Amino acid sequence: ITREHVAQGKTIFFSTHLLDQAEKLCHRAGILYKGRLAAVGTLEELRTNLAKGGSLEEIFFAVTGS
């Protein structure tokens, strides 16, 4: 059903701590850190700009310094 909604041009907001799932399901991601939006973009943009091709988990660590 989710992909059907996307095909209709609808936006799906998916919030999770399971980054591997988010990476498989989402085209764009936003990373919240200390209550603020710290990074946002397509997964490819985030990989290019923040983690040199890494996983969403690696991007998260690069953004948060964890």
BAFI-3210 file (N, C-alpha, C; in Angstrom, 3 decimals, decimal comma, padded with zeros to 6 digits):
// residues 66
n [1|2|3|4|5|6|7|8|9|10|11|12|13|14|15|16|17|18|19|20|21|22|23|24|25|26|27|28|29|30|31|32|33|34|35|36|37|38|39|40|41|42|43|44|45|46|47|48|49|50|51|52|53|54|55|56|57|58|59|60|61|62|63|64|65|66]
n.u [000,830|001,985|003,792|001,943|000,652|002,800|003,212|000,999|001,748|001,785|003,090|004,898|005,444|007,855|008,956|011,644|013,959|015,331|017,620|018,491|016,116|014,849|016,616|016,136|013,482|013,041|013,284|014,220|015,770|015,684|017,631|017,340|018,770|019,438|016,920|016,669|016,565|019,140|020,266|019,235|017,989|018,241|019,096|021,377|022,441|023,033|024,899|026,972|027,662|028,123|029,003|030,644|029,674|028,647|026,540|023,178|023,298|026,025|026,010|024,320|025,987|028,091|026,813|025,892|028,108|028,488]
n.v [-001,186|001,249|001,907|002,276|004,631|006,420|006,266|007,648|010,176|010,993|011,869|009,996|009,843|008,473|007,313|006,121|004,180|002,233|002,055|000,568|-000,403|001,997|002,850|000,996|001,501|004,243|007,186|009,681|011,196|012,447|013,588|013,844|015,659|016,357|017,567|019,053|019,451|018,019|017,060|016,554|015,022|013,243|009,777|009,316|011,914|012,446|010,435|011,175|013,741|013,463|010,928|009,636|007,579|005,712|003,704|004,410|004,367|004,976|007,546|008,774|008,620|010,239|012,720|013,153|012,838|010,659]
n.w [000,000|000,723|-001,380|-003,403|-002,592|-002,823|-005,574|-006,381|-005,915|-003,323|-000,077|002,262|005,637|007,536|010,500|012,352|014,330|013,234|011,093|008,892|007,810|007,092|005,148|003,131|002,472|001,999|-000,076|000,444|003,297|006,630|009,290|012,669|015,310|018,577|018,780|016,468|012,886|011,393|009,056|005,688|002,754|-000,405|-000,259|-001,742|-002,000|000,695|001,175|-000,578|000,362|003,125|004,079|002,342|000,580|002,346|004,565|005,765|008,499|008,941|007,911|009,773|012,074|011,216|011,067|013,688|015,239|016,787]
ca.u [000,000|002,849|004,282|000,790|000,479|003,904|002,934|-000,049|002,327|001,624|004,270|004,789|006,389|008,218|009,880|012,161|015,340|015,896|018,141|018,565|014,774|014,643|017,452|015,488|012,141|012,907|014,058|014,837|015,838|016,042|018,220|017,132|019,814|019,167|015,662|016,733|016,842|020,575|020,598|018,094|018,278|018,121|020,146|022,590|022,996|023,610|026,111|028,000|028,071|028,397|029,586|031,460|029,117|028,320|025,166|022,439|023,849|027,276|025,621|023,835|027,134|028,837|026,043|025,729|029,399|028,414]
ca.v [000,000|002,420|002,226|002,774|006,033|007,161|006,328|008,653|011,480|011,314|011,777|009,114|010,188|007,228|007,611|004,876|004,102|001,105|002,746|-000,329|-000,411|003,304|002,869|000,169|001,985|005,681|007,856|010,835|011,002|013,562|013,134|014,758|015,586|017,327|018,252|019,863|018,750|018,190|016,720|016,107|014,875|011,878|008,939|009,534|013,213|012,301|009,605|011,964|014,901|013,238|009,650|009,068|006,341|004,770|003,345|005,435|004,359|005,726|008,948|009,222|008,816|011,408|013,919|013,336|012,718|009,522]
ca.w [000,000|000,789|-002,731|-004,163|-002,214|-003,421|-007,010|-006,557|-005,619|-001,905|000,774|003,419|006,695|008,207|011,596|012,909|014,765|012,485|009,924|007,741|007,214|006,456|003,950|002,111|002,140|001,761|-001,124|001,112|004,743|007,492|010,549|013,782|016,335|019,644|018,522|015,246|011,636|011,187|007,673|004,895|001,327|-000,901|000,319|-002,537|-001,591|002,029|001,038|-001,252|001,148|004,543|004,498|001,262|000,051|003,405|004,885|006,497|009,856|008,897|007,717|011,075|012,947|010,727|011,395|015,134|015,916|017,714]
c.u [000,876|003,326|003,154|000,554|001,569|003,670|001,862|000,454|002,194|002,950|003,965|005,851|006,618|009,274|010,324|013,574|016,064|016,380|018,256|017,198|014,505|015,418|016,805|014,180|012,078|013,794|014,827|014,825|016,175|016,575|018,018|018,237|019,583|017,956|015,629|017,017|018,295|021,014|019,340|018,520|017,980|019,245|021,457|023,246|023,684|024,899|027,262|028,550|028,568|029,158|030,351|030,986|028,679|026,837|024,477|022,928|025,156|027,021|025,160|025,010|027,967|028,140|026,041|027,056|029,436|029,393]
c.v [001,252|002,837|002,748|004,253|006,902|007,319|007,363|010,061|011,902|011,147|010,875|009,548|008,929|007,547|006,303|005,063|002,972|001,621|001,851|-000,428|000,888|003,378|002,090|000,774|003,422|006,182|009,041|010,572|012,323|012,991|014,222|014,549|016,723|018,205|019,107|018,985|019,029|017,892|016,247|016,015|013,467|011,071|009,141|010,870|013,108|011,486|010,420|013,052|014,577|011,966|008,935|007,691|005,339|004,504|004,504|005,499|005,152|007,218|009,526|009,515|010,025|012,708|014,197|013,277|011,578|008,442]
c.w [000,000|-000,589|-003,616|-003,860|-002,843|-004,921|-007,333|-006,239|-004,174|-001,165|001,955|004,415|007,517|009,254|012,240|013,437|014,028|011,130|008,703|007,050|006,475|005,148|002,806|001,614|001,625|000,632|-000,550|002,609|005,425|008,789|011,585|014,804|017,316|019,317|017,271|014,031|011,260|009,760|006,973|003,432|000,862|-000,265|-000,434|-002,180|-000,236|001,978|000,452|-000,339|002,554|004,871|003,390|000,818|001,085|003,568|005,607|007,940|009,912|008,705|009,051|012,017|012,521|011,130|012,891|015,892|016,909|017,322]
res [i|t|r|e|h|v|a|q|g|k|t|i|f|f|s|t|h|l|l|d|q|a|e|k|l|c|h|r|a|g|i|l|y|k|g|r|l|a|a|v|g|t|l|e|e|l|r|t|n|l|a|k|g|g|s|l|e|e|i|f|f|a|v|t|g|s]
***
